Amino acid sequence: MRSCGVQGGWQMTSAILPEAIENGPRARDVDLAVTVIMPVRNEGPHMRDSLEGVLRQETAPDAFEVLVVDGRSSDETRDIVHDVMSRHRNVRLLDNPGRIVPTAMNVGLAEARGEFIVRVDGHCVLEPGYIRGAIEALRRSACQGVGGSMVATGRGFWGEAIAVATSMPFGVGNARFHYSDQEGEADTVYLGAYRRDYLRQVGGYDPVFVRNQDDELNYRIRARGGRVFYTPRMRAIYQVRQSLRLLFKQYFQYGVWKVPMYRKTGHPMQPRHLVPTAFVLSLFVPLLLAPWARWILWVPATAAALHALMGAAFALRSRPLRASSLGMPLVFLTLHAAYGLGFMLGLMRRQPLARTQTS
């Protein structure tokens, strides 16, 4: 078993959380069953649906609380939350000066009164029974963290194509929460549910990680001997990005931030994270060498052709076939090129990127 410590020049720290967490629950707190923490910023188009999905769960209103932790939104997000608060006393709005997900989660964790913590993002809507399934899975599996299925959905031509492509192994590798109907232990999970006291004990979320903060947390849990469990009985409908430009930005950031996660935890790199980088190298390195060896141009041409053929084959396997299926090969190319380029940049940087605003 690996212990938490200095790995690859990255300092593991237990001093991630605000002082309020280290001192335990506030004196005024009365324990509840569940605290739902929603880290949001500029989620106006999705905020009401996401909040209502939480409030429709089969849990008594006096048994759980909802903490919406807002990163200083400039749209209608806060107005929507205030409107919902006027009708639901168990909803609270907290400020997140850090503006990113891990700082939001830590603000919520410092205020949480629930025995169980359930993370819900503003881009998703929980299906009925999600919270009940989370608590049941934590108790049944005896694992330290659990998560469920990320059911992708999108609007319009590109939204539909992106939703289907990100639900296939060819698009997103073997991250089982995208498509698997088999439950069991996993490296990491989508969103996540944990016992409050355990999450405080491991130090909460690392505010360094603008992206992949859930991966870093789950790998840190496993490094301490804990276990993470996936169950398809927990389902959250996730609204994908609606354009190739936004998709490229999202997966580029995923690639960049995967490298510091590996460096910090010391976890071996997985093939699914290296393949996109190899694909990008196969496209660009031969172009640099072409002035001296023109024959090498067959390498990127072959790689691009094979990628397009494989993308088309997976598009044809999608059910039901729609007009948006025609866009899937380009979606696959965007996913892999963005992640591969981001991963390469991450490898070249010895220190984490500066924290940036993200939505």
C-alpha positions in Angstrom: 0.0 0.0 0.0 1.4 3.4 -0.9 1.2 6.1 1.7 0.6 9.8 1.1 3.8 11.8 0.9 6.1 13.5 -1.6 5.6 11.9 -5.0 7.5 13.1 -8.1 8.1 16.5 -6.6 4.5 17.1 -5.6 3.7 17.6 -1.9 0.7 15.7 -0.7 -1.0 17.8 1.9 -3.7 17.4 4.5 -4.0 21.2 4.9 -6.3 21.6 1.9 -9.5 22.5 3.7 -10.5 25.7 5.4 -9.8 25.9 9.1 -13.5 25.4 9.8 -13.3 21.8 8.7 -10.3 21.0 10.8 -12.2 22.2 13.8 -15.2 20.0 13.1 -18.9 20.9 12.7 -20.1 24.2 14.0 -21.8 24.3 17.4 -25.0 25.4 15.8 -25.1 22.4 13.4 -27.5 19.6 13.8 -26.6 16.5 11.8 -28.7 15.6 8.8 -28.6 12.5 6.6 -27.3 14.1 3.4 -25.7 17.3 2.2 -25.8 17.9 -1.5 -23.0 20.3 -2.6 -23.4 22.0 -6.0 -20.3 23.8 -7.2 -21.6 26.2 -9.9 -20.6 29.3 -11.9 -22.7 30.8 -14.7 -25.0 27.8 -15.0 -28.1 29.9 -15.7 -29.4 27.8 -18.6 -29.2 24.6 -16.5 -29.5 25.8 -12.9 -33.2 25.4 -12.3 -33.4 21.9 -13.9 -30.4 20.8 -11.9 -31.7 22.1 -8.6 -35.2 20.7 -9.1 -33.7 17.3 -10.0 -32.1 17.3 -6.5 -35.2 18.5 -4.7 -37.3 15.7 -6.4 -35.2 13.0 -4.8 -37.0 10.5 -2.6 -35.6 12.0 0.6 -37.5 13.9 3.2 -36.9 17.7 3.0 -35.9 17.8 6.6 -33.4 15.0 6.2 -31.1 16.7 3.7 -29.7 20.1 2.7 -28.6 21.6 -0.6 -25.6 23.9 -0.6 -25.2 25.8 -3.8 -21.7 27.2 -3.8 -21.5 29.9 -6.5 -18.2 31.2 -8.0 -19.4 34.7 -8.4 -21.7 34.1 -11.4 -22.3 37.0 -13.8 -25.5 35.5 -15.3 -28.9 34.7 -13.8 -27.6 31.7 -11.7 -27.9 33.4 -8.3 -31.4 34.8 -9.1 -32.6 31.3 -9.9 -31.2 30.0 -6.7 -32.8 32.8 -4.6 -36.1 32.0 -6.3 -35.8 28.3 -5.4 -34.7 29.2 -1.8 -37.9 31.2 -1.3 -39.9 27.9 -1.6 -37.4 25.4 -0.2 -35.9 26.1 3.3 -33.3 23.3 2.9 -31.5 25.2 0.0 -28.7 27.6 0.9 -26.5 29.8 -1.3 -22.8 30.1 -0.4 -20.0 32.2 -2.0 -16.9 30.7 -3.7 -14.3 33.4 -4.1 -11.9 30.9 -5.7 -14.4 30.4 -8.5 -13.3 26.9 -9.3 -14.8 23.5 -8.4 -12.4 22.3 -5.7 -12.6 25.5 -3.7 -16.4 25.4 -4.0 -16.5 21.8 -2.7 -14.3 22.8 0.3 -16.5 25.7 1.1 -19.5 23.4 1.1 -17.7 20.7 3.1 -16.9 23.3 5.8 -20.6 24.1 6.2 -22.0 20.6 5.6 -24.2 19.0 8.3 -25.1 15.8 6.5 -23.5 12.5 7.4 -23.1 11.9 3.6 -21.8 14.3 1.0 -23.2 14.1 -2.5 -21.7 16.2 -5.3 -24.0 17.5 -8.0 -22.8 19.8 -10.9 -24.9 22.4 -12.5 -24.6 20.7 -15.9 -26.5 17.6 -14.7 -29.9 16.4 -13.5 -30.2 13.5 -11.1 -32.6 10.7 -12.0 -35.0 9.6 -9.3 -33.4 7.5 -6.6 -29.9 8.8 -7.1 -29.3 10.0 -3.5 -30.9 6.9 -2.0 -28.8 4.8 -4.3 -25.6 6.6 -3.2 -26.2 6.0 0.5 -27.2 2.4 -0.2 -24.0 1.8 -2.3 -21.8 3.3 0.4 -23.2 1.0 3.0 -23.4 -2.1 0.9 -20.0 -1.8 -0.7 -18.1 -0.6 2.4 -16.2 1.6 0.0 -15.1 5.1 0.9 -16.5 6.7 -2.3 -19.2 5.8 -4.8 -20.4 7.2 -8.1 -22.8 6.4 -10.9 -23.5 6.6 -14.6 -22.9 9.8 -16.5 -25.7 9.7 -19.1 -24.7 12.2 -21.8 -27.3 14.2 -23.7 -27.0 17.1 -26.1 -29.1 19.5 -28.3 -28.8 20.2 -32.0 -26.5 18.5 -34.5 -23.2 18.8 -32.7 -24.7 18.3 -29.2 -26.3 15.0 -30.2 -23.1 13.9 -32.0 -20.9 14.8 -28.9 -23.3 13.0 -26.5 -23.1 9.7 -28.5 -19.3 9.9 -29.1 -18.6 10.6 -25.4 -20.6 7.5 -24.5 -18.4 5.1 -26.4 -15.0 3.6 -25.5 -13.5 4.8 -28.7 -14.3 8.4 -27.7 -13.4 8.4 -24.0 -11.4 5.2 -23.3 -12.4 2.7 -20.6 -13.8 5.1 -18.0 -16.7 2.9 -17.1 -19.0 5.5 -15.8 -19.6 6.7 -19.4 -21.2 3.5 -20.6 -20.9 0.4 -18.3 -23.9 -1.4 -16.8 -21.7 -3.5 -14.5 -21.0 -2.3 -11.0 -17.8 -2.8 -9.1 -14.6 -1.1 -7.9 -13.2 1.6 -10.1 -10.2 3.9 -10.2 -12.4 7.0 -10.2 -16.1 7.9 -10.6 -18.3 10.7 -11.9 -19.4 13.4 -9.3 -19.1 11.1 -6.2 -20.6 10.5 -2.8 -18.7 10.1 0.4 -19.1 10.1 4.1 -18.6 13.7 5.4 -16.1 12.8 8.2 -14.0 10.7 5.9 -13.8 13.4 3.3 -12.7 15.8 5.9 -10.2 13.3 7.2 -8.5 12.9 3.8 -8.3 16.7 3.4 -11.1 17.4 1.0 -10.4 18.6 -2.5 -7.0 19.9 -3.6 -7.6 23.6 -4.8 -4.6 23.3 -7.2 -6.7 21.2 -9.7 -8.9 23.3 -11.9 -9.8 20.1 -13.7 -9.6 16.4 -12.8 -10.1 17.3 -9.1 -12.4 14.3 -8.7 -9.7 12.0 -10.2 -7.1 13.4 -7.8 -9.3 12.9 -4.8 -10.2 9.3 -5.7 -6.6 8.4 -6.4 -5.6 9.9 -3.1 -8.3 7.9 -1.4 -7.0 4.7 -3.0 -3.4 5.6 -2.1 -4.5 5.6 1.6 -5.9 2.1 1.2 -9.5 3.2 0.5 -11.8 1.9 -2.2 -14.0 3.6 -4.8 -17.2 1.9 -6.2 -19.2 2.4 -9.4 -22.8 1.5 -9.7 -25.1 2.1 -12.7 -28.0 2.3 -10.3 -27.0 6.0 -9.7 -27.8 7.9 -12.9 -27.2 11.6 -13.7 -28.2 13.2 -17.0 -25.2 15.3 -18.2 -25.6 18.1 -20.7 -22.5 18.0 -23.0 -20.9 20.9 -24.7 -22.8 22.0 -27.7 -20.0 22.9 -30.1 -16.6 21.5 -31.2 -14.8 24.6 -30.0 -16.2 24.2 -26.4 -15.5 20.4 -26.6 -11.9 21.0 -27.6 -11.4 23.5 -24.8 -12.9 21.0 -22.2 -10.8 18.0 -23.3 -7.6 20.1 -23.7 -7.9 21.1 -20.1 -8.6 17.5 -19.1 -5.4 16.4 -20.8 -3.3 19.2 -19.3 -4.5 18.5 -15.7 -4.2 14.7 -15.9 -0.4 15.0 -15.8 -0.1 16.8 -12.5 -2.5 14.3 -11.0 -0.2 11.5 -12.0 2.8 13.4 -10.7 1.2 14.0 -7.3 -0.3 10.6 -6.7 2.5 8.6 -8.3 -0.1 6.4 -10.0 1.1 4.7 -13.2 0.0 6.4 -16.4 -2.8 4.5 -18.1 -2.7 3.5 -21.8 -6.0 5.3 -22.5 -4.4 8.6 -21.6 -1.3 8.0 -23.7 -3.0 6.8 -26.9 -4.4 10.3 -27.9 -0.9 11.7 -27.4 0.6 9.1 -29.6 -2.0 9.9 -32.2 -1.1 13.6 -32.1 2.6 12.8 -32.4 1.9 10.6 -35.4 0.3 13.6 -37.1 2.8 16.3 -36.4 6.2 14.8 -36.0 6.3 13.5 -39.5 5.5 16.9 -40.8 8.5 18.3 -39.1 10.7 15.6 -40.6 9.2 15.8 -44.1 11.8 18.3 -45.5 14.4 15.6 -45.1 12.3 12.5 -45.7 9.2 13.1 -47.7 8.3 9.4 -47.6 7.5 9.8 -44.0 4.3 11.8 -44.8 2.5 8.4 -45.3 2.5 8.1 -41.5 0.1 11.0 -40.7 -1.9 10.3 -43.8 -2.4 6.7 -42.7 -3.1 7.7 -39.1 -5.7 10.2 -40.1 -7.3 7.8 -42.6 -7.5 5.0 -40.0 -8.9 7.4 -37.4 -11.6 8.6 -39.8 -12.5 5.0 -40.7 -12.8 3.9 -37.1 -14.8 7.0 -36.3 -17.2 6.2 -39.1 -17.5 2.6 -38.0 -18.4 3.6 -34.4 -20.9 6.2 -35.8 -22.6 3.4 -37.8 -22.9 1.4 -34.6 -24.7 4.2 -32.8 -28.4 3.5 -32.2 -30.5 5.1 -33.4 -28.7 6.5 -36.5 -29.4 10.1 -37.0 -28.2 13.0 -39.1 -25.8 13.9 -36.3 -24.1 10.6 -36.7 -22.3 12.1 -39.7 -20.5 14.5 -37.4 -19.2 11.8 -35.0 -15.9 11.2 -36.9 -15.0 14.9 -36.5 -16.1 14.8 -32.8 -13.8 11.8 -32.2 -10.9 13.7 -33.9 -11.6 16.7 -31.7 -11.7 14.6 -28.5 -8.4 12.8 -29.2 -6.5 15.8 -30.7 -7.5 18.1 -27.8 -6.7 15.6 -25.1 -3.4 14.5 -26.7 -2.3 18.1 -27.1 -3.2 19.0 -23.6 -1.4 15.9 -22.2 1.7 16.9 -24.1 1.6 20.4 -22.7 1.1 18.9 -19.2 4.2 16.7 -19.7 6.3 19.7 -20.7 5.4 21.8 -17.7 7.1 21.0 -14.4 4.7 23.0 -12.3 0.9 23.2 -12.3 -0.8 25.8 -14.4 -2.0 28.9 -12.7 -5.5 28.6 -11.4 -7.9 30.0 -14.0 -11.5 30.7 -14.1 -13.5 27.9 -15.5 -17.2 27.1 -16.0 
